[in-house]
Amino acid sequence: MDAFFEKELATLKQRGQLRDVYTLPQTGGEITVDGKTLVNFSSNDYLDLANDNRVKQAAIQTINEQGCGATAARLMTGHLRLHEQLETELAHMMGTEAALVFGSGFLTNLGVMTALGRAGDEIYADMLNHASLIDGTRLSKAHPILYRHKDMAHLESLLVKSKAKGKRIIVSDSVFSMDGDIAPLAGLAEIAERYNALLVIDEAHAVGVMGQDGGGACRIKGQEIKPDVVIGTLSKSLGGYGGYAACSASIRKFLINNARSFIYSTGLPPVCAGSGREAISIIKSNPDMGKTLLDKSRRFRDLLSGAGLNVPEFESQIIPILVGDNELTVRFSQMLWNQGLLIKAIRPPTVPSGTSRVRLSVTLALSDETLRNSADMIAQTAKKAGII
Ligand SMILES: Cc1ncc(COP(=O)(O)O)c(C=O)c1O
């Protein structure tokens, strides 16, 4: 049987798609590996809260008071007051009536999409949605229909031909995880209303960074929309782990009764609820954190672009440098590592074939000086690699 696995791995290697995990001694903006300092552009800890002392203390205190695990699924054993408080605070942050916490963002998307999408329903999904939305859509009993990335005319042309006997559901990331661009949220909301479709928006990369109270791109002043379900995660800007759906009280109850990744999985560990609550409180009392990050990211993106690198227009703290070829992308990433920059290569199947890239995420852990020096080094390395 080993021969099967070896053959699979050899095929991936030959395609330039073989991946592996590696060990780092710690997380944070700068990491020292074997005496070498690496600037970390591969973390989604956008607000630098994973190592924040207040968040760590909240986690330690929660463990001391409530123990390590939730001990069973919440429908089996109930939940702690802590879970309830976290859900109330998340709902406030997202501007919704209620919220329901899951084990992770991935589990949230599996649970929400499979609960909502029933036989006879149709799910209209952006082609570049996150893998967890894709898998949730595939696992649901609804008929999946993909529309071209952010193409509202295409979405509408598909909705016009709808054969749904039941519900229509439109689902999209707000900030796309590998491109950093933002979905046309106003267009999605308008089309959803006109075609009587439910709207699900995944704000995993926008929570804490954009919108009122850090509630995501759907809460940006003057451009607010109200999707039926907003997905978020505690695992990126909030610096911990866990996921949630923010929605009406009735959808929350529906999910408690129908979302299998909620029903059949152990509740969120108390420590994650404790650290998440503290992170929310920090964001609430420092409302400029997101703006500071975006301003930093815009300046950094402009430096990269000015140096001739192929980066898209500024939209968020996620900045891809498009390379194209798989092996060249990996080589570029390795050369960057040698220069002291941790910037990962992203290849198919994570992104479409021919669009391999390195993905940089800017975090508050990176100073302006570090970003300026890094931009210079990235440009020099790109020249050496033949990318510029
Ligand atoms: C858009 C999007 N949704 C959901 C998730 C999953 O969140 P989590 O890491 O909490 O499972 C991710 C994380 O990679 C993501 O990028």
The ligand as an SDF file (V2000), in Angstrom:
LIG
                    3D

 16 16  0  0  0  0  0  0  0  0999 V2000
  -12.1810   32.9400    4.3190 C   0  0  0  0  0  0  0  0  0  0  0  0
  -11.9040   31.9240    5.3840 C   0  0  0  0  0  0  0  0  0  0  0  0
  -12.9380   31.3450    6.0150 N   0  0  0  0  0  0  0  0  0  0  0  0
  -12.7360   30.4350    6.9820 C   0  0  0  0  0  0  0  0  0  0  0  0
  -11.4800   30.0600    7.3720 C   0  0  0  0  0  0  0  0  0  0  0  0
  -11.3030   29.0190    8.4210 C   0  0  0  0  0  0  0  0  0  0  0  0
  -11.1330   29.6110    9.6660 O   0  0  0  0  0  0  0  0  0  0  0  0
  -10.3700   28.8080   10.8500 P   0  0  0  0  0  0  0  0  0  0  0  0
   -8.9250   28.9780   10.5930 O   0  0  0  0  0  0  0  0  0  0  0  0
  -10.8640   29.4370   12.0870 O   0  0  0  0  0  0  0  0  0  0  0  0
  -10.7940   27.3790   10.7230 O   0  0  0  0  0  0  0  0  0  0  0  0
  -10.3850   30.6590    6.7760 C   0  0  0  0  0  0  0  0  0  0  0  0
   -9.0230   30.3010    7.2570 C   0  0  0  0  0  0  0  0  0  0  0  0
   -8.1210   29.9870    6.6350 O   0  0  0  0  0  0  0  0  0  0  0  0
  -10.5930   31.6020    5.7420 C   0  0  0  0  0  0  0  0  0  0  0  0
   -9.5500   32.1440    5.1040 O   0  0  0  0  0  0  0  0  0  0  0  0
  1  2  1  0
  2  3  1  0
  2 15  2  0
  3  4  2  0
  4  5  1  0
  5  6  1  0
  5 12  2  0
  6  7  1  0
  7  8  1  0
  8  9  2  0
  8 10  1  0
  8 11  1  0
 12 13  1  0
 12 15  1  0
 13 14  2  0
 15 16  1  0
M  END
$$$$
